[in-house]
Amino acid sequence: MPPHFLTETRVLRGGARPIAGVDEVGRGPLAGPVAAAAVILDPDRLPDGVDDSKALSAKARDAAFERIVSSALAVGVAFASVEEIDRLNIRRAALLAMARAVAALHIAPGFVLVDGRDLPELACPGEAIVKGDALSLSIAAASIVAKVARDRQMRRLARLYPHYGFETNAGYGTREHLAALEAHGPTPFHRMSFAPLREPRAPRREAAPL
């Protein structure tokens, strides 16, 4: 069953509006930021083809992204940097990115639905929903926007650091990526708090200009 708008309808009937769905992507990779998105869907113009971003092909995700952006009342995207991930830990950095995404909305939400078990610090009420990207249409839309935004960021990094395969592995620890780390060492965009990067190895390379 694809994500639905039932949770949003329940909240709307309770008087809270507008509703933002929030999700993040990029907790597991060895490199790159964690990205988050907040999306306020228009109840009268719900986009087609929205599903958990992990369930969609890259082509279907890009198409859904365009439909979401063109029909939503507001979309906010934000990141937490590699430095913040290493300093705060990935859980806290992900919550920070989600809070930033909500703050980036040009319409202040009256209620927020968040994927997972934790709520970020918000100026409005919210509800955390485990596996929310498979249940809530607003959260699923946010998961697609965050995934597309982060993948685009990783493709930009791939042009600066072509050895690591960021354009295809999105920073995850694939065999190709691990081999490149052994051969070339970490970039400034690698998460040094993550295994195996915590182990002694060559220092980070100098940052290339973005």
C-alpha positions in Angstrom: 0.0 0.0 0.0 1.5 3.4 -1.0 1.7 6.3 1.5 -1.6 8.0 2.2 -3.0 11.3 3.4 -5.0 9.8 6.3 -2.7 11.0 9.1 -2.7 14.5 7.6 -6.5 14.4 7.4 -6.8 13.5 11.0 -4.5 16.4 12.1 -6.3 18.8 9.8 -9.7 17.8 11.4 -8.2 18.7 14.7 -7.6 22.2 13.5 -3.8 22.3 13.1 -2.6 23.6 9.7 -0.7 23.7 7.6 1.1 20.3 8.0 4.7 19.7 7.0 6.1 16.3 6.4 9.8 16.0 7.3 12.4 13.3 6.5 16.2 13.0 6.2 18.6 10.9 4.1 22.2 10.1 4.4 22.7 8.7 7.9 24.7 5.7 6.7 27.3 6.9 4.2 31.0 7.4 4.9 31.0 10.7 3.1 28.9 13.8 2.4 26.3 15.7 4.5 23.1 14.5 5.9 20.2 16.1 4.0 16.6 16.9 5.2 13.5 18.2 3.6 10.2 19.6 4.8 7.2 19.6 2.5 3.8 21.2 3.0 1.5 19.5 0.5 -1.6 21.2 -0.9 -4.5 19.0 0.1 -6.3 20.0 -3.1 -3.3 19.2 -5.4 -1.7 16.0 -4.0 1.0 14.8 -6.4 0.9 11.4 -8.1 3.6 8.8 -7.9 4.9 9.6 -4.4 6.3 6.7 -2.4 9.1 6.1 0.0 12.2 7.3 -1.8 13.9 4.0 -1.3 11.1 2.2 -3.2 11.5 4.4 -6.4 14.0 4.2 -9.2 16.2 7.3 -9.7 14.1 8.2 -12.8 10.8 7.9 -10.9 12.2 9.8 -8.0 13.3 12.7 -10.2 9.9 12.8 -11.8 8.1 12.7 -8.4 10.5 15.5 -7.2 9.3 17.8 -10.0 5.7 17.1 -9.3 6.1 17.7 -5.6 8.0 21.0 -6.1 5.5 22.3 -8.6 2.4 21.4 -6.5 3.4 21.8 -2.9 2.6 24.9 -0.9 6.1 25.1 0.5 9.4 23.1 0.3 12.4 23.5 2.5 15.8 21.7 2.1 18.7 21.8 4.5 21.9 20.0 5.4 24.1 19.2 8.3 27.8 19.2 7.3 30.4 16.5 7.8 32.0 18.6 10.5 28.7 18.7 12.4 28.2 15.0 12.0 31.6 14.3 13.4 31.2 16.8 16.3 27.5 16.1 17.2 27.1 12.4 16.1 24.9 11.4 13.2 21.6 11.3 15.1 21.9 14.8 16.4 23.1 16.1 13.1 20.1 14.5 11.4 17.8 16.2 13.8 19.6 19.5 13.2 19.2 19.2 9.5 15.4 18.5 9.9 15.0 21.5 12.1 16.8 23.6 9.5 14.5 22.2 6.8 11.4 23.2 8.7 12.9 26.7 9.3 13.6 27.0 5.6 9.9 26.8 4.7 8.4 30.1 3.6 5.1 29.1 5.3 5.3 28.3 9.0 3.7 24.9 9.7 1.1 24.5 12.4 2.0 20.8 12.8 4.9 18.6 11.7 5.0 14.9 10.8 8.5 13.5 11.1 9.8 10.1 10.0 11.4 8.1 12.8 11.2 8.0 16.6 12.5 11.5 17.4 11.3 15.0 16.9 13.7 17.8 16.2 13.4 21.1 18.1 10.4 22.8 16.6 8.3 25.9 17.1 5.1 23.9 16.6 3.6 20.6 17.7 4.6 17.5 15.9 4.4 13.7 15.7 7.2 11.2 15.0 6.1 8.2 13.0 8.2 5.1 12.7 8.5 4.1 9.0 6.5 7.3 8.3 8.0 7.5 4.8 5.9 4.4 3.9 2.8 5.7 5.6 2.4 9.4 5.3 2.2 11.1 1.9 3.8 14.3 3.3 6.8 12.4 4.8 7.2 10.4 1.6 7.3 13.6 -0.4 10.0 15.0 2.0 12.0 11.8 1.6 12.0 12.2 -2.1 13.0 15.8 -2.0 15.8 15.1 0.5 17.1 12.2 -1.5 17.2 14.1 -4.8 18.9 17.1 -3.1 21.6 14.9 -1.5 22.2 12.9 -4.6 22.8 16.1 -6.6 25.2 17.3 -3.9 27.1 14.0 -4.1 27.3 14.3 -7.9 28.9 17.7 -7.5 31.4 16.3 -5.1 32.1 13.5 -7.6 33.3 16.1 -10.1 35.8 17.4 -7.5 36.9 14.0 -6.2 36.4 11.5 -9.1 38.2 8.5 -7.6 35.5 7.6 -5.0 32.4 7.0 -7.1 30.2 9.4 -5.3 28.0 9.8 -8.3 26.8 6.2 -8.0 27.5 5.2 -4.4 26.3 8.5 -2.8 29.1 8.2 -0.2 28.2 4.7 1.0 31.0 2.2 1.7 31.0 0.2 -1.5 34.0 -1.9 -2.5 35.0 0.8 -5.0 34.7 3.5 -2.4 36.8 1.6 0.2 39.4 0.8 -2.4 39.7 4.5 -3.3 40.1 5.4 0.4 43.0 2.9 0.6 44.6 4.3 -2.5 43.9 8.1 -2.1 43.0 8.6 1.6 39.9 10.5 2.8 38.6 13.8 1.3 37.5 16.8 3.4 34.0 15.4 2.9 34.5 12.1 4.6 33.1 11.4 8.1 36.1 10.7 10.2 34.0 9.6 13.2 32.7 6.6 11.1 34.3 3.2 10.9 36.6 2.4 9.1 37.7 6.1 8.9 38.2 6.2 12.7 41.1 3.8 12.2 44.6 5.3 11.6 45.1 6.2 7.9 46.4 9.0 5.8 45.2 12.5 6.8 42.4 14.2 4.9 43.2 15.8 1.5 42.9 19.5 1.1 39.4 20.7 0.1 38.8 21.4 -3.5 36.8 24.5 -4.3 33.1 23.9 -4.7 
